[in-house]
Amino acid sequence: MTKSELIAELAAANPHLRGHDVETIVATIFEEITYALARGERVELRGFGAFTVKHRDARTGRNPRTGASVAVSEKSVPFFKAGKELRLRVNAGAIPRAPRAERQTRPEP
């Protein structure tokens, strides 16, 4: 699913919101996650997963085409760890989506 598909689906599921407002909401959420990670903070979305920043030390790499050694500088990379609920839902396979009025906030155990 792309960002535009996500926006379209959220707009269709929430007809009381304008498409532009849904786009602003999605963009704001992504920006806040990005800014928190840039500050080195952890972002946890219960039931979905956690975003963290991992630091990779400098190392000597290898150019796969030529085999020559290449210096790779240290860097920080975003990392996502899926939450338990997300893992269970993915492993269970596709679950048909209920209409908004029938959805529960938490699945029954």
PyMOL CGO cylinders between C-alpha atoms (Angstrom):
from pymol import cmd
from pymol.cgo import CYLINDER

trace = [
    CYLINDER, 0.00, 0.00, 0.00, 1.37, 3.39, -0.94, 0.3, 1, 1, 1, 1, 1, 1,
    CYLINDER, 1.37, 3.39, -0.94, 0.89, 6.62, 0.99, 0.3, 1, 1, 1, 1, 1, 1,
    CYLINDER, 0.89, 6.62, 0.99, -1.70, 7.86, -1.53, 0.3, 1, 1, 1, 1, 1, 1,
    CYLINDER, -1.70, 7.86, -1.53, -3.60, 4.55, -1.28, 0.3, 1, 1, 1, 1, 1, 1,
    CYLINDER, -3.60, 4.55, -1.28, -3.59, 4.85, 2.51, 0.3, 1, 1, 1, 1, 1, 1,
    CYLINDER, -3.59, 4.85, 2.51, -4.97, 8.38, 2.28, 0.3, 1, 1, 1, 1, 1, 1,
    CYLINDER, -4.97, 8.38, 2.28, -7.67, 7.29, -0.18, 0.3, 1, 1, 1, 1, 1, 1,
    CYLINDER, -7.67, 7.29, -0.18, -8.72, 4.36, 2.01, 0.3, 1, 1, 1, 1, 1, 1,
    CYLINDER, -8.72, 4.36, 2.01, -8.85, 6.47, 5.17, 0.3, 1, 1, 1, 1, 1, 1,
    CYLINDER, -8.85, 6.47, 5.17, -10.86, 9.15, 3.36, 0.3, 1, 1, 1, 1, 1, 1,
    CYLINDER, -10.86, 9.15, 3.36, -13.33, 6.52, 2.11, 0.3, 1, 1, 1, 1, 1, 1,
    CYLINDER, -13.33, 6.52, 2.11, -13.67, 5.03, 5.61, 0.3, 1, 1, 1, 1, 1, 1,
    CYLINDER, -13.67, 5.03, 5.61, -14.22, 8.48, 7.16, 0.3, 1, 1, 1, 1, 1, 1,
    CYLINDER, -14.22, 8.48, 7.16, -16.58, 10.41, 4.86, 0.3, 1, 1, 1, 1, 1, 1,
    CYLINDER, -16.58, 10.41, 4.86, -17.03, 13.14, 7.48, 0.3, 1, 1, 1, 1, 1, 1,
    CYLINDER, -17.03, 13.14, 7.48, -13.41, 14.22, 6.82, 0.3, 1, 1, 1, 1, 1, 1,
    CYLINDER, -13.41, 14.22, 6.82, -12.30, 16.05, 3.69, 0.3, 1, 1, 1, 1, 1, 1,
    CYLINDER, -12.30, 16.05, 3.69, -9.64, 14.36, 1.57, 0.3, 1, 1, 1, 1, 1, 1,
    CYLINDER, -9.64, 14.36, 1.57, -7.25, 17.25, 2.18, 0.3, 1, 1, 1, 1, 1, 1,
    CYLINDER, -7.25, 17.25, 2.18, -7.70, 16.89, 5.96, 0.3, 1, 1, 1, 1, 1, 1,
    CYLINDER, -7.70, 16.89, 5.96, -6.91, 13.16, 5.81, 0.3, 1, 1, 1, 1, 1, 1,
    CYLINDER, -6.91, 13.16, 5.81, -3.81, 13.92, 3.75, 0.3, 1, 1, 1, 1, 1, 1,
    CYLINDER, -3.81, 13.92, 3.75, -2.69, 16.48, 6.35, 0.3, 1, 1, 1, 1, 1, 1,
    CYLINDER, -2.69, 16.48, 6.35, -3.28, 14.02, 9.20, 0.3, 1, 1, 1, 1, 1, 1,
    CYLINDER, -3.28, 14.02, 9.20, -1.25, 11.24, 7.55, 0.3, 1, 1, 1, 1, 1, 1,
    CYLINDER, -1.25, 11.24, 7.55, 1.58, 13.64, 6.62, 0.3, 1, 1, 1, 1, 1, 1,
    CYLINDER, 1.58, 13.64, 6.62, 1.67, 15.02, 10.18, 0.3, 1, 1, 1, 1, 1, 1,
    CYLINDER, 1.67, 15.02, 10.18, 1.90, 11.55, 11.71, 0.3, 1, 1, 1, 1, 1, 1,
    CYLINDER, 1.90, 11.55, 11.71, 4.77, 10.57, 9.39, 0.3, 1, 1, 1, 1, 1, 1,
    CYLINDER, 4.77, 10.57, 9.39, 6.57, 13.87, 10.07, 0.3, 1, 1, 1, 1, 1, 1,
    CYLINDER, 6.57, 13.87, 10.07, 6.29, 13.45, 13.84, 0.3, 1, 1, 1, 1, 1, 1,
    CYLINDER, 6.29, 13.45, 13.84, 7.66, 9.91, 13.66, 0.3, 1, 1, 1, 1, 1, 1,
    CYLINDER, 7.66, 9.91, 13.66, 10.52, 11.16, 11.49, 0.3, 1, 1, 1, 1, 1, 1,
    CYLINDER, 10.52, 11.16, 11.49, 11.33, 14.09, 13.81, 0.3, 1, 1, 1, 1, 1, 1,
    CYLINDER, 11.33, 14.09, 13.81, 11.27, 11.85, 16.90, 0.3, 1, 1, 1, 1, 1, 1,
    CYLINDER, 11.27, 11.85, 16.90, 13.67, 9.39, 15.26, 0.3, 1, 1, 1, 1, 1, 1,
    CYLINDER, 13.67, 9.39, 15.26, 15.93, 12.26, 14.17, 0.3, 1, 1, 1, 1, 1, 1,
    CYLINDER, 15.93, 12.26, 14.17, 16.11, 13.31, 17.83, 0.3, 1, 1, 1, 1, 1, 1,
    CYLINDER, 16.11, 13.31, 17.83, 17.10, 9.74, 18.74, 0.3, 1, 1, 1, 1, 1, 1,
    CYLINDER, 17.10, 9.74, 18.74, 13.79, 8.96, 20.44, 0.3, 1, 1, 1, 1, 1, 1,
    CYLINDER, 13.79, 8.96, 20.44, 11.87, 5.68, 20.28, 0.3, 1, 1, 1, 1, 1, 1,
    CYLINDER, 11.87, 5.68, 20.28, 8.36, 5.72, 18.77, 0.3, 1, 1, 1, 1, 1, 1,
    CYLINDER, 8.36, 5.72, 18.77, 6.04, 2.97, 19.99, 0.3, 1, 1, 1, 1, 1, 1,
    CYLINDER, 6.04, 2.97, 19.99, 2.59, 2.36, 18.54, 0.3, 1, 1, 1, 1, 1, 1,
    CYLINDER, 2.59, 2.36, 18.54, 0.91, -0.21, 20.80, 0.3, 1, 1, 1, 1, 1, 1,
    CYLINDER, 0.91, -0.21, 20.80, -0.30, -3.25, 18.91, 0.3, 1, 1, 1, 1, 1, 1,
    CYLINDER, -0.30, -3.25, 18.91, 1.60, -2.18, 15.78, 0.3, 1, 1, 1, 1, 1, 1,
    CYLINDER, 1.60, -2.18, 15.78, 5.30, -1.93, 16.60, 0.3, 1, 1, 1, 1, 1, 1,
    CYLINDER, 5.30, -1.93, 16.60, 8.20, 0.29, 17.58, 0.3, 1, 1, 1, 1, 1, 1,
    CYLINDER, 8.20, 0.29, 17.58, 10.51, 2.49, 15.53, 0.3, 1, 1, 1, 1, 1, 1,
    CYLINDER, 10.51, 2.49, 15.53, 14.04, 3.01, 16.86, 0.3, 1, 1, 1, 1, 1, 1,
    CYLINDER, 14.04, 3.01, 16.86, 17.36, 4.26, 15.56, 0.3, 1, 1, 1, 1, 1, 1,
    CYLINDER, 17.36, 4.26, 15.56, 20.30, 1.87, 15.37, 0.3, 1, 1, 1, 1, 1, 1,
    CYLINDER, 20.30, 1.87, 15.37, 23.85, 3.15, 15.12, 0.3, 1, 1, 1, 1, 1, 1,
    CYLINDER, 23.85, 3.15, 15.12, 26.27, 1.38, 12.82, 0.3, 1, 1, 1, 1, 1, 1,
    CYLINDER, 26.27, 1.38, 12.82, 30.00, 1.83, 13.38, 0.3, 1, 1, 1, 1, 1, 1,
    CYLINDER, 30.00, 1.83, 13.38, 32.44, 2.73, 10.65, 0.3, 1, 1, 1, 1, 1, 1,
    CYLINDER, 32.44, 2.73, 10.65, 33.80, -0.28, 8.79, 0.3, 1, 1, 1, 1, 1, 1,
    CYLINDER, 33.80, -0.28, 8.79, 35.67, -1.40, 5.74, 0.3, 1, 1, 1, 1, 1, 1,
    CYLINDER, 35.67, -1.40, 5.74, 33.33, -2.63, 3.05, 0.3, 1, 1, 1, 1, 1, 1,
    CYLINDER, 33.33, -2.63, 3.05, 33.89, -4.18, -0.36, 0.3, 1, 1, 1, 1, 1, 1,
    CYLINDER, 33.89, -4.18, -0.36, 32.76, -3.01, -3.77, 0.3, 1, 1, 1, 1, 1, 1,
    CYLINDER, 32.76, -3.01, -3.77, 30.93, -6.07, -5.16, 0.3, 1, 1, 1, 1, 1, 1,
    CYLINDER, 30.93, -6.07, -5.16, 31.74, -5.18, -8.76, 0.3, 1, 1, 1, 1, 1, 1,
    CYLINDER, 31.74, -5.18, -8.76, 35.50, -4.59, -8.43, 0.3, 1, 1, 1, 1, 1, 1,
    CYLINDER, 35.50, -4.59, -8.43, 36.30, -6.28, -5.11, 0.3, 1, 1, 1, 1, 1, 1,
    CYLINDER, 36.30, -6.28, -5.11, 38.12, -3.14, -3.93, 0.3, 1, 1, 1, 1, 1, 1,
    CYLINDER, 38.12, -3.14, -3.93, 37.99, -2.16, -0.25, 0.3, 1, 1, 1, 1, 1, 1,
    CYLINDER, 37.99, -2.16, -0.25, 35.84, 0.86, 0.54, 0.3, 1, 1, 1, 1, 1, 1,
    CYLINDER, 35.84, 0.86, 0.54, 35.67, 2.87, 3.76, 0.3, 1, 1, 1, 1, 1, 1,
    CYLINDER, 35.67, 2.87, 3.76, 32.09, 3.04, 5.03, 0.3, 1, 1, 1, 1, 1, 1,
    CYLINDER, 32.09, 3.04, 5.03, 31.50, 5.81, 7.58, 0.3, 1, 1, 1, 1, 1, 1,
    CYLINDER, 31.50, 5.81, 7.58, 29.38, 5.39, 10.70, 0.3, 1, 1, 1, 1, 1, 1,
    CYLINDER, 29.38, 5.39, 10.70, 25.71, 6.05, 10.30, 0.3, 1, 1, 1, 1, 1, 1,
    CYLINDER, 25.71, 6.05, 10.30, 22.33, 5.85, 11.98, 0.3, 1, 1, 1, 1, 1, 1,
    CYLINDER, 22.33, 5.85, 11.98, 19.56, 3.82, 10.39, 0.3, 1, 1, 1, 1, 1, 1,
    CYLINDER, 19.56, 3.82, 10.39, 15.85, 3.58, 11.26, 0.3, 1, 1, 1, 1, 1, 1,
    CYLINDER, 15.85, 3.58, 11.26, 14.71, 0.18, 12.54, 0.3, 1, 1, 1, 1, 1, 1,
    CYLINDER, 14.71, 0.18, 12.54, 11.19, -1.20, 12.95, 0.3, 1, 1, 1, 1, 1, 1,
    CYLINDER, 11.19, -1.20, 12.95, 10.22, -4.05, 15.26, 0.3, 1, 1, 1, 1, 1, 1,
    CYLINDER, 10.22, -4.05, 15.26, 6.70, -5.39, 14.75, 0.3, 1, 1, 1, 1, 1, 1,
    CYLINDER, 6.70, -5.39, 14.75, 4.48, -5.67, 17.81, 0.3, 1, 1, 1, 1, 1, 1,
    CYLINDER, 4.48, -5.67, 17.81, 2.92, -8.91, 18.97, 0.3, 1, 1, 1, 1, 1, 1,
    CYLINDER, 2.92, -8.91, 18.97, -0.59, -8.09, 17.69, 0.3, 1, 1, 1, 1, 1, 1,
    CYLINDER, -0.59, -8.09, 17.69, 0.74, -7.18, 14.23, 0.3, 1, 1, 1, 1, 1, 1,
    CYLINDER, 0.74, -7.18, 14.23, 2.81, -10.39, 14.04, 0.3, 1, 1, 1, 1, 1, 1,
    CYLINDER, 2.81, -10.39, 14.04, -0.21, -12.50, 15.05, 0.3, 1, 1, 1, 1, 1, 1,
    CYLINDER, -0.21, -12.50, 15.05, -2.47, -10.85, 12.47, 0.3, 1, 1, 1, 1, 1, 1,
    CYLINDER, -2.47, -10.85, 12.47, 0.10, -11.22, 9.68, 0.3, 1, 1, 1, 1, 1, 1,
    CYLINDER, 0.10, -11.22, 9.68, 0.72, -14.87, 10.52, 0.3, 1, 1, 1, 1, 1, 1,
    CYLINDER, 0.72, -14.87, 10.52, -3.02, -15.56, 10.65, 0.3, 1, 1, 1, 1, 1, 1,
    CYLINDER, -3.02, -15.56, 10.65, -3.37, -14.34, 7.06, 0.3, 1, 1, 1, 1, 1, 1,
    CYLINDER, -3.37, -14.34, 7.06, -5.63, -11.70, 5.59, 0.3, 1, 1, 1, 1, 1, 1,
    CYLINDER, -5.63, -11.70, 5.59, -8.51, -10.85, 7.87, 0.3, 1, 1, 1, 1, 1, 1,
    CYLINDER, -8.51, -10.85, 7.87, -11.59, -9.40, 6.14, 0.3, 1, 1, 1, 1, 1, 1,
    CYLINDER, -11.59, -9.40, 6.14, -12.19, -5.83, 7.18, 0.3, 1, 1, 1, 1, 1, 1,
    CYLINDER, -12.19, -5.83, 7.18, -15.46, -5.16, 9.01, 0.3, 1, 1, 1, 1, 1, 1,
    CYLINDER, -15.46, -5.16, 9.01, -17.43, -1.96, 8.40, 0.3, 1, 1, 1, 1, 1, 1,
    CYLINDER, -17.43, -1.96, 8.40, -16.32, 0.83, 10.73, 0.3, 1, 1, 1, 1, 1, 1,
    CYLINDER, -16.32, 0.83, 10.73, -19.39, 0.58, 13.02, 0.3, 1, 1, 1, 1, 1, 1,
    CYLINDER, -19.39, 0.58, 13.02, -18.76, -3.12, 13.63, 0.3, 1, 1, 1, 1, 1, 1,
    CYLINDER, -18.76, -3.12, 13.63, -15.02, -2.89, 14.36, 0.3, 1, 1, 1, 1, 1, 1,
    CYLINDER, -15.02, -2.89, 14.36, -13.83, -3.46, 17.87, 0.3, 1, 1, 1, 1, 1, 1,
    CYLINDER, -13.83, -3.46, 17.87, -10.99, -1.50, 19.40, 0.3, 1, 1, 1, 1, 1, 1,
    CYLINDER, -10.99, -1.50, 19.40, -9.34, -4.70, 20.62, 0.3, 1, 1, 1, 1, 1, 1,
    CYLINDER, -9.34, -4.70, 20.62, -9.82, -8.25, 19.34, 0.3, 1, 1, 1, 1, 1, 1,
    CYLINDER, -9.82, -8.25, 19.34, -11.26, -10.80, 21.73, 0.3, 1, 1, 1, 1, 1, 1,
    CYLINDER, -11.26, -10.80, 21.73, -8.62, -13.25, 23.06, 0.3, 1, 1, 1, 1, 1, 1,
]
cmd.load_cgo(trace, "trace")
